[in-house]
Amino acid sequence: MMQEFPFIEHLKQQGARENSINNIQSVLTTRFPQSDVQGVEHALESIQDLEYLSTLLLTAIDTPSVAAFLQKLNGSET
């Protein structure tokens, strides 16, 4: 099996991370169209952990408001 170059792996990880962030923003924007999700974008940009971003996507689906999502994000950010 051919080993991938570290740079290619990095690009894949970065793409997956950006996709996760976009998905979270899309969910929040769709669920709360009157809310400003710009603060969410800034908070998510610092997160590198893909598993944590996956967890946050589920949180976005179930959160009662953008403010509640941000509170959970800021309270449990790693």
Residue pairs with C-beta under 8 A, 6 or more apart in sequence:
13 50
16 50
17 47
17 48
17 50
17 53
20 50
20 53
20 54
20 56
20 57
21 41
21 44
21 45
21 47
21 53
23 57
24 40
24 44
24 53
24 56
24 57
24 60
25 37
25 40
25 41
25 44
27 57
27 60
27 61
28 35
28 37
28 40
28 60
28 63
28 66
28 69
29 35
29 37
31 60
31 61
31 63
32 65
32 66
35 65
35 66
36 66
37 66
39 70
40 66
40 69
40 70
40 73
43 70
43 73
43 74
43 77
44 53
44 56
44 73
46 77
47 53
47 56
47 77
47 78
49 78
52 78
56 73
59 69
59 72
59 73
60 69
63 69
63 72
